[in-house]
Amino acid sequence: QGSVAESGGGLVQPGGSLTLSCTTSKRIDTVYLMAWYRQVPGKDRELVAEISSFGKIRYADDVQGRFTISRDNAKNTMYLQMNNVKSEDTAVYYCKANLIWGQGTQVTVSS
């Protein structure tokens, strides 16, 4: 079935940048859809960005133009480049590969 693992979370100042990584145990080129979600306490998990094996990309409206999703098939890794972060980007970020979820990585935006 495989597994995924996120890394790269941490504390970042408003306006700063951070890159999240998601590594899969399976060949990433066999994964049709990979995505980043985020969740804050008391709210539903929400889609941040997704990328298909064909390269089709979709972003949530509030991250469009600030975040960039990409995948490196040779490294079995997906990335989320987060630029110009805002306090409202604070959340636990989860990687999803088809139907498999990671454990999440905390991103905190604060001065």
C-alpha positions in Angstrom: 0.0 0.0 0.0 2.9 2.3 0.7 3.4 5.3 2.9 4.2 9.0 2.7 6.2 11.2 5.0 6.3 15.0 5.2 9.2 17.2 6.3 10.3 20.8 6.3 7.8 22.4 8.6 8.8 24.9 11.3 8.6 28.5 12.4 8.8 31.2 9.7 8.2 35.0 9.9 5.4 36.7 7.9 6.6 37.4 4.4 9.2 34.6 4.6 9.5 31.4 2.7 9.5 27.7 3.5 9.6 24.5 1.5 7.8 21.3 2.5 8.7 17.9 1.1 6.7 14.7 0.8 8.5 11.5 0.1 6.6 8.3 -0.9 7.6 4.7 -0.4 6.2 3.8 -3.8 7.4 5.1 -7.2 5.9 8.5 -7.5 5.3 8.1 -11.2 2.7 5.4 -10.3 0.8 7.9 -8.1 -2.0 9.6 -10.1 -2.7 12.4 -7.8 -0.6 14.0 -5.1 -1.8 16.9 -2.9 -1.1 19.1 0.0 -3.8 19.8 2.6 -3.8 21.8 5.8 -5.8 21.8 9.0 -6.1 24.1 11.9 -7.8 23.1 15.2 -11.6 23.2 15.0 -11.7 23.3 11.2 -12.0 20.8 8.4 -8.9 19.8 6.5 -8.7 21.9 3.3 -7.0 21.4 0.0 -3.9 23.7 -0.6 -2.7 22.4 -3.9 -2.7 19.2 -6.0 -0.7 17.9 -8.9 -1.5 14.9 -11.2 0.9 12.5 -12.9 0.0 14.4 -16.1 1.2 17.7 -14.5 -2.2 19.2 -14.1 -2.1 21.6 -11.1 -4.7 23.2 -9.0 -4.4 25.7 -6.1 -6.7 27.0 -3.4 -7.6 30.6 -4.1 -5.8 32.0 -1.0 -2.4 30.5 -1.9 -2.6 31.1 -5.7 0.5 33.1 -6.7 2.3 32.5 -3.4 2.7 28.7 -3.2 4.1 26.4 -5.9 3.6 22.6 -6.0 6.0 20.4 -7.8 7.0 16.7 -8.0 10.4 15.1 -8.7 9.8 11.6 -10.0 13.4 10.6 -9.8 13.4 11.4 -6.0 9.9 10.1 -5.3 9.2 13.5 -3.7 6.6 16.2 -4.0 7.3 19.8 -2.8 5.4 22.8 -1.7 7.3 26.0 -2.0 5.6 28.6 0.2 6.5 32.2 -0.4 5.2 35.4 1.2 3.6 33.4 4.0 0.9 34.9 6.2 -0.2 34.2 9.7 -3.3 32.5 8.3 -1.0 29.9 6.7 -0.3 28.5 10.1 -1.6 24.9 10.2 -0.6 21.3 10.1 0.2 20.5 6.5 -0.5 17.0 5.2 0.6 15.2 2.1 -1.7 12.9 0.3 -0.7 10.4 -2.4 -3.8 8.9 -4.0 -5.6 7.7 -0.8 -2.6 7.6 1.5 -2.1 10.3 4.1 1.1 11.4 5.9 1.3 12.3 9.5 1.5 16.0 8.9 4.1 18.7 9.6 3.5 21.9 11.6 3.9 25.2 9.9 3.8 28.3 12.2 3.9 31.8 10.8 4.8 34.3 13.5 7.1 37.2 14.2 
